[in-house]
Amino acid sequence: MARVTLDGVQGWTEKNKLKLSTLDLDLLNSIETETLARLSSAYDTTGWLNETNTPAIVQVIICKYYVSWIYDRAYSENQLSVSRYGLMLRANAEMLISGLIDGTIDIPGVTPIGSAGGPSYYPNDASSALEPTFDDLSLGPAKFSMGKAF
C-alpha cells in the first residue's frame, strides 16, 4: 500500500499544468523504497507501511520526489534540460532528507536510532575500558605516550 495519497502528491503540482488522475505505483514504489532506505540509517522505518503511520514529513519528501520525476517525464520533450520546478522540488526533498539523517531536522514523536541513551562511554561502553575484556582483547593501558622515552 502506498505511503502517500494522490491528494498529497497533487498538492505539489501546478493544477493548470499537470492534473494527475492516478499514481504511477511502480515509480512511487521505487521512490518510497529509496527514501526509506536512506532514512533507515537514522530511524526505524519498518513500521511506516501506509499513509496513516508514515510521518508527515516523510510523506512530504516522497511527494516532492514523485512530483519532480513526473515533471521531468511530462516536460522532457519541451526543454533541453530537466524541469526547473522539478529540480527545486528535488533539491528541497534532498535538504529535508539530509536534515533528518544528520539530525538537524526532527520527526515529532519519533526517536532517532541511537539517541535514546545519550553519549556512551566507559563504564557503560566497554570499548574504552582500561583492562582487556572478553569481547575485545586489544584493550588495556597505553603502550606509549607523547614525551616518553622508550
KOLRO-467295 format. One line per 10 residues: for each residue z, x, y of C-alpha. Coordinates in nm, 4 decimals, always signed. Layout:
// residues N
Z X Y; ...
END
This chain:
// residues 150
+0.0000 +0.0000 +0.0000; -0.0850 +0.1246 +0.3482; +0.1891 +0.2604 +0.5740; +0.0200 +0.1220 +0.8862; -0.1356 -0.2112 +0.9768; -0.4737 -0.2999 +1.1215; -0.2992 -0.4208 +1.4381; -0.1179 -0.0884 +1.4709; -0.4434 +0.1030 +1.4407; -0.6313 -0.1354 +1.6708
-0.3705 -0.0725 +1.9383; -0.5140 +0.2790 +1.9835; -0.8803 +0.1746 +2.0057; -1.0688 +0.0587 +2.3105; -1.1215 -0.3082 +2.2251; -1.4513 -0.3326 +2.4130; -1.5955 -0.0281 +2.2365; -1.4556 -0.0339 +1.8851; -1.3217 -0.3507 +1.7234; -1.2037 -0.2892 +1.3678
-1.2072 -0.5742 +1.1180; -1.0658 -0.3788 +0.8232; -0.9157 -0.0402 +0.7485; -1.1096 +0.2225 +0.5533; -0.8476 +0.2659 +0.2806; -0.9992 +0.5894 +0.1456; -0.9797 +0.7555 +0.4873; -0.6369 +0.6067 +0.5550; -0.5022 +0.7302 +0.2201; -0.6243 +1.0828 +0.2960
-0.4656 +1.0812 +0.6414; -0.1368 +0.9423 +0.5102; -0.1275 +1.1986 +0.2290; -0.1900 +1.4879 +0.4685; +0.0607 +1.3631 +0.7265; +0.3388 +1.3039 +0.4736; +0.2715 +1.6374 +0.3055; +0.3183 +1.8167 +0.6367; +0.6332 +1.6203 +0.7203; +0.7845 +1.6769 +0.3750
+0.8897 +2.0267 +0.4824; +1.1318 +1.8695 +0.7307; +1.2017 +1.5178 +0.5953; +1.2347 +1.3404 +0.2633; +0.9189 +1.1286 +0.2753; +0.9419 +0.9852 -0.0776; +1.0791 +0.6507 +0.0455; +0.8076 +0.5952 +0.3049; +0.5877 +0.3727 +0.0903; +0.4707 +0.0941 +0.3231
+0.4810 -0.0188 +0.6863; +0.8319 -0.1630 +0.6583; +1.0057 +0.1591 +0.5503; +0.7870 +0.4207 +0.7205; +0.9425 +0.5296 +1.0526; +0.7646 +0.4016 +1.3631; +0.6863 +0.7497 +1.4978; +0.5200 +0.8415 +1.1664; +0.3138 +0.5227 +1.1842; +0.2043 +0.6185 +1.5363
+0.0945 +0.9618 +1.4117; -0.1028 +0.8118 +1.1226; -0.2665 +0.5540 +1.3534; -0.3695 +0.8194 +1.6069; -0.5185 +1.0452 +1.3388; -0.7000 +0.7477 +1.1844; -0.8499 +0.6291 +1.5140; -0.9536 +0.9827 +1.6100; -1.1516 +1.0118 +1.2866; -1.3017 +0.6637 +1.3280
-1.4155 +0.7501 +1.6830; -1.5697 +1.0740 +1.5629; -1.7576 +0.8841 +1.2922; -1.8681 +0.5963 +1.5142; -1.9978 +0.8068 +1.8025; -2.1140 +1.1203 +1.6210; -2.4846 +1.0460 +1.6790; -2.4376 +0.9741 +2.0514; -2.2954 +1.3077 +2.1566; -2.3255 +1.6765 +2.0961
-1.9591 +1.7204 +2.0079; -1.6649 +1.5114 +1.8952; -1.5284 +1.2213 +2.0994; -1.3032 +1.3326 +2.3858; -1.0828 +1.0306 +2.3281; -1.0657 +1.1178 +1.9594; -0.9710 +1.4757 +2.0490; -0.6988 +1.3529 +2.2832; -0.5526 +1.1262 +2.0138; -0.5684 +1.4038 +1.7542
-0.4007 +1.6522 +1.9899; -0.1237 +1.4040 +2.0692; -0.0683 +1.3274 +1.6990; -0.0576 +1.7017 +1.6304; +0.2010 +1.7511 +1.9075; +0.4179 +1.4763 +1.7577; +0.3965 +1.6066 +1.4029; +0.4679 +1.9632 +1.5154; +0.7707 +1.8421 +1.7108; +0.9024 +1.6575 +1.4076
+0.8587 +1.9630 +1.1860; +1.0154 +2.2136 +1.4263; +1.2996 +1.9775 +1.5214; +1.2193 +1.9251 +1.8892; +1.1471 +1.5573 +1.8159; +1.3788 +1.3453 +1.6014; +1.3183 +1.0371 +1.3929; +1.6018 +0.7995 +1.4871; +1.8199 +0.7223 +1.1876; +1.6551 +0.9798 +0.9603
+1.8298 +1.3083 +0.8850; +1.6043 +1.6126 +0.8513; +1.6238 +1.8143 +0.5308; +1.8828 +2.0912 +0.5510; +2.0557 +1.9722 +0.8668; +2.3421 +1.7786 +0.7079; +2.5835 +2.0676 +0.6643; +2.5129 +2.2749 +0.9724; +2.4816 +2.6537 +0.9555; +2.5500 +2.8073 +0.6193
+2.7162 +3.1478 +0.5786; +2.9887 +3.3144 +0.3745; +3.2110 +3.1765 +0.2225; +3.0011 +2.8586 +0.1969; +2.6831 +3.0536 +0.1229; +2.7473 +3.3372 -0.1206; +2.4312 +3.5246 -0.0157; +2.6335 +3.7136 +0.2481; +2.9302 +3.7889 +0.0199; +3.0609 +4.1441 +0.0203
+3.1024 +4.1527 -0.3557; +2.8226 +4.1054 -0.6075; +2.8075 +3.7582 -0.7566; +2.6778 +3.6395 -1.0913; +2.3758 +3.4856 -0.9159; +2.2938 +3.7909 -0.7015; +2.4000 +4.1314 -0.8286; +2.2357 +4.3066 -0.5324; +2.5184 +4.2008 -0.3019; +2.8052 +4.4310 -0.2155
+2.9213 +4.6692 +0.0536; +2.6686 +4.8538 +0.2689; +2.5389 +5.1739 +0.1120; +2.4843 +5.3414 +0.4505; +2.5107 +5.2570 +0.8183; +2.3930 +5.3866 +1.1550; +2.5540 +5.7066 +1.2815; +2.6929 +5.8201 +0.9476; +2.6123 +6.1495 +0.7834; +2.5234 +6.1346 +0.4161
END
